[in-house]
Amino acid sequence: MPNWDAVGKTTMQGRTTWLLAEAKAHTQEMFSHCGAENQDSLKHIQAFLTEAIHELHGNPEADLTRNYYQYCNRLATLHYLNKNGIEAQLLMLYFTGDRHEGRVCPKNKAEWQDAIKQQDAYFALSPQPAWVHKIYLKAIHRGEEKPRARAAGAEDGF
């Protein structure tokens, strides 16, 4: 079962939607591999991921348990929920201006773009699912002034 950075639920006009969030502060966090060691578990995980990527019209040659495993797992989970009548949205939160020694921490949205494009090209989903939202948030460090509020949806793709 995946661990999420945040989980929320909203109800509008009688419809419930789950909001599942994954946050990244530096580009190295985008890379992951499946840690399953049991061969039966690994086969089950591979089948789950393969079915989802196939149904999302993605790259059939991509190694789904390596490189971008966590993102693939997120896509597969959201696809499974939505196709089974559980409305869910994936919120990919990309922090800008964070600080992690020895890590590439993009300072703005533009600096995230190359890494995100590489990840998207790896899976080659066509089209990108409408339930995936890429949101860019400025990291606030102790002693720094908080940014002014922007209009909702100004740059987040909603």
CORNOR-V10400 format. One record per residue. N is the residue number from 1. RES is the residue in three letters. PHI is phi in whole degrees, -180 to 180 (none if undefined). BURIAL is I if it has 9 or more other C-alpha atoms within 8 Angstrom, else O. D_LAST is the distance of its C-alpha to the last C-alpha in Angstrom with 1 decimal. Layout:
n/res/phi/burial/d_last
N/RES/PHI/BURIAL/D_LAST
N/RES/PHI/BURIAL/D_LAST
//
This chain:
n/res/phi/burial/d_last
1/MET/none/O/27.6
2/PRO/-68/O/24.7
3/ASN/-100/O/24.3
4/TRP/-111/O/20.8
5/ASP/-74/O/20.0
6/ALA/-159/O/18.3
7/VAL/-134/I/18.0
8/GLY/-140/O/16.7
9/LYS/-139/O/16.8
10/THR/-131/O/15.3
11/THR/-128/O/16.8
12/MET/-132/O/15.6
13/GLN/51/O/18.0
14/GLY/79/O/20.1
15/ARG/-106/O/17.8
16/THR/-95/I/17.5
17/THR/-130/I/14.7
18/TRP/-89/I/15.5
19/LEU/-113/I/13.3
20/LEU/-113/I/15.1
21/ALA/-114/I/14.7
22/GLU/-126/I/16.6
23/ALA/-113/I/17.2
24/LYS/-132/I/19.0
25/ALA/-109/I/21.0
26/HIS/-145/I/23.1
27/THR/-64/I/23.1
28/GLN/-65/O/26.1
29/GLU/-66/O/24.1
30/MET/-73/I/22.4
31/PHE/-95/I/25.8
32/SER/-159/I/27.4
33/HIS/-129/I/30.0
34/CYS/-68/O/30.8
35/GLY/-96/O/33.5
36/ALA/-64/O/35.0
37/GLU/-108/O/38.8
38/ASN/-70/O/40.0
39/GLN/-63/O/40.3
40/ASP/-65/O/39.5
41/SER/-63/I/36.3
42/LEU/-62/I/35.3
43/LYS/-64/O/36.0
44/HIS/-64/O/33.9
45/ILE/-62/O/30.9
46/GLN/-60/I/31.4
47/ALA/-65/O/31.6
48/PHE/-61/I/28.4
49/LEU/-67/I/26.5
50/THR/-62/I/28.3
51/GLU/-59/O/27.5
52/ALA/-64/I/23.8
53/ILE/-63/I/23.6
54/HIS/-62/I/26.0
55/GLU/-68/O/23.9
56/LEU/-90/I/20.8
57/HIS/60/I/23.0
58/GLY/-95/I/23.2
59/ASN/-69/I/26.1
60/PRO/-72/O/29.1
61/GLU/-93/O/31.0
62/ALA/-67/O/28.6
63/ASP/-81/O/30.4
64/LEU/-79/I/27.9
65/THR/-102/I/29.8
66/ARG/-131/I/30.0
67/ASN/66/I/28.0
68/TYR/-118/I/24.4
69/TYR/-55/I/25.5
70/GLN/-61/I/23.2
71/TYR/-64/O/20.0
72/CYS/-61/I/21.9
73/ASN/-60/I/22.7
74/ARG/-65/I/19.1
75/LEU/-60/I/18.2
76/ALA/-64/I/21.4
77/THR/-65/O/20.9
78/LEU/-65/I/17.4
79/HIS/-61/I/18.9
80/TYR/-59/I/22.0
81/LEU/-60/I/20.3
82/ASN/-64/I/18.2
83/LYS/-73/O/21.2
84/ASN/-103/O/23.4
85/GLY/81/O/21.5
86/ILE/-105/I/19.8
87/GLU/-67/I/16.1
88/ALA/-146/I/14.3
89/GLN/-123/I/11.2
90/LEU/-99/I/11.9
91/LEU/-104/I/10.5
92/MET/-92/I/12.3
93/LEU/-98/I/13.1
94/TYR/-113/I/15.0
95/PHE/-82/I/17.3
96/THR/-113/I/18.8
97/GLY/76/I/22.3
98/ASP/-76/I/23.6
99/ARG/-132/O/27.3
100/HIS/-141/O/29.0
101/GLU/-57/O/32.4
102/GLY/79/O/32.9
103/ARG/-120/I/29.2
104/VAL/-89/O/26.8
105/CYS/-108/I/24.2
106/PRO/-55/I/21.8
107/LYS/-85/O/21.9
108/ASN/-156/I/18.6
109/LYS/-58/I/15.6
110/ALA/-59/O/18.1
111/GLU/-73/O/20.6
112/TRP/-81/I/18.3
113/GLN/-57/O/17.8
114/ASP/-61/O/21.3
115/ALA/-65/O/21.2
116/ILE/-69/O/17.8
117/LYS/-62/O/19.1
118/GLN/-63/O/22.4
119/GLN/-63/I/20.8
120/ASP/-64/I/18.8
121/ALA/-66/O/22.0
122/TYR/-59/O/24.0
123/PHE/-90/I/22.4
124/ALA/50/I/21.8
125/LEU/-69/I/19.5
126/SER/-140/O/19.3
127/PRO/-83/O/16.7
128/GLN/-66/O/14.2
129/PRO/-61/O/13.1
130/ALA/-68/O/9.9
131/TRP/-91/O/10.1
132/VAL/-104/I/10.0
133/HIS/-123/I/7.3
134/LYS/-102/I/9.0
135/ILE/-124/I/9.0
136/TYR/-111/I/12.0
137/LEU/-125/O/14.2
138/LYS/-77/I/17.6
139/ALA/-73/O/20.5
140/ILE/-110/O/22.8
141/HIS/-104/O/26.5
142/ARG/-51/O/29.3
143/GLY/87/O/30.7
144/GLU/-94/O/27.8
145/GLU/-74/O/26.2
146/LYS/-72/O/22.7
147/PRO/-71/O/20.1
148/ARG/-69/O/19.3
149/ALA/-68/O/16.2
150/ARG/-110/O/13.5
151/ALA/-62/O/11.5
152/ALA/-58/O/8.4
153/GLY/79/O/5.3
154/ALA/-58/O/8.2
155/GLU/-143/O/8.0
156/ASP/-99/I/5.7
157/GLY/88/O/3.8
158/PHE/-80/O/0.0
//
